[in-house]
Amino acid sequence: MTDKREKIRFWINGEALFTELGTTVSSLLKKSHGVEMPCGGRHACGKCMVYAEGGFAAPSETEQKLLGAERLAQGIRLACFLEAVPDGKINALQQEADGDETICVSTPSAPSVARAASMSPAPPPERASAAQPSEHTSAAPSAEAAPGARIYRYLGAAVDIGTTTIAAVLYREGRAVGTMGAWNPQSVFGADVISRIEASLEGKADKLAAVVREAVSCLLTELAEHAGESAEAIETVIITGNTSMLYFLTQKDPRCLSRAPFEADELFGWWTTGEALDLSCRKADVYLPRCMSAFVGADITTAILGSGLTETDRIPGADGSRKEAAAAIDTNVSCGEMDGVSAARSGRSRLMVDVGTNGEIVLFHKERLICCATAAGPAFEGAGLSCGMRGVAGAIDHVNWENGSWKVHVIGDREASTAKGICGSGVIDGVAGLLESGLLEDTGYLEEDVCFAGNVGLTAEDIREVQLAKGAIRAGMETLLAEEKIDAAGLEGLYVAGGFGSYMSAKSAERIGLFPKIDLSRIKICGNAALAGAVRILHDRRMEKEATALAERAKTINLGSSAKFQEFYMEYMMFDE
């Protein structure tokens, strides 16, 4: 009989490692790739699916129930149940193809992505069928393009690489033909940018680049095929994201982002190619918008464009405008319109917050842009929680405490009992409801776990993650307001960007203390403003220069060295009104 202490060879994504017989696969994934089990390894959620080959023990009754016969027949198993066996193999880096909420499933035959050639800022290359574009602004012949014309002829795409999720939209001759989103597979290396920077410096830069390039490629390929096109027919792609995400994408050394004074040696604002990035749209010209600083990225630059934060008047709903861009990606187009009133002219101010893993905040006041970023964690994006998931079918997206019981809405209008998990907007509602019910104290103390529907709910550990996230974001907002000596009550508008913000209850967000006290009518939900801004660049060649000008004029506040931020953070960890 083999001694359990004996070292055996085990394979994860084609790479061999040596471990003790009987070690759980979930612990190996955590150690080798930083993967955290959604329910903490309690065998409760059924999300840690992997493809498994080898002499693993037969599935238990519980594992059978969580997976079902069809998945088991495909070779899918749960990492928290599996124990390592000699030459056992699992594949566990990408999400499941059918879009179900998982943390680590990939296809058994997932193609590897080779390391791309090194890149340097360069204008779009000359096409065989088109003249050399001028001033790095367009992939189309400049002689044929009006100043406000789109920078592609037939197929163009925009991509937002978020820390937790990736979103993409494809356009054909100025009309959106499809949108798609997915988990950022870099999450297996850590939930936040700091963890991924550390992973890169530990020799995993190639893998970080490979998985995100493959994810973007898959999105663009699927969008193109859905439209009856080929990814290679895409002419122009605008890719936005925070500074770290663009560093990982382009395989630039992120060492400067990991240590004081935290000054990026590359802020982008240049063109490259799909081939250089090893994307499926190999012939495409790819533009990476200008970042503001090491931790305030191009996603905020484009979010300002997408929300209209600094604009003085309404923009007509012409082809490629902010209004059309927002509508195309299912955002609230009311953001930034403000009845055509200029924040600068009125003497009032506007504040924008991108509620995500890397919470980024911008204050527009008297023609000045002041920004900061804070590590909020992925709680508001449905990651890292016991029942957390993306806002897809089966997720609880709204929770209300009514007459002593919970009322929930499940995406897809499904029965409450069929809920698979809870997404960010549901989490905010849930915490607000727990406060109203008295089950959750203002300090964050929750005596026992609470279920909203079936086995889906929040634990004390979940509440702690929400506290950390909302405390960080709120403290960042208050720090910028204090820097300019502005009272939140005087804000002309509070702009909320980020994918899940489209479905978030502003009332619930205010109740938990995520937002300062402000007239709810002044809260403008912008949805994925970063992607909307990338779309504007795609459709108006003038927006490239506008984006660069916005980034260059912004002043960044380093919260790490701000005493005010630390004070606010401790204060706003609490849930008191």
Protein Blocks (a to p, Z undefined) as FASTA:
>chain_A
ZZfkbccdddeehiacdddehiafklmmmmmnopacfklonopnopagccdedjddcddf
klmmmnommlmmnopacfklpccdehiacddfbccfklpacfkbccfklccddddddddd
ddddddfkbccdehhlafbdfklpcfkbcfbfklccdddddfkbccddddeehiafbdcd
dddfklmnojbfklmmmmmmnopmmmmmmmmmmmmmmmmmmmmmmnopafklpmbdcddd
dfklmmmmnopafklmmpcehiafbeghiacdfklnopaklmbccdddddfblmlcfklm
mmmmmnommpcbdcdfbehiaklmmmmnopafkgoklnopafklnopacddddddfblcd
dddeehiacdddddebjmlnopaiakbccddehiafbdcdeehiacdddehiiafklpgb
dcfklmmmmmmmmmmnomacfkopafbacdfbhjbccdfklmmmmmmmmmmmmmmmmmmm
mmnopafklpmbdcdedjklmmpcfklmmmnomaccddfklpccebjmklmmmmmmmmom
klmmmmmmmmmmpccddfklmmklmmmmmmmmpmcZZ
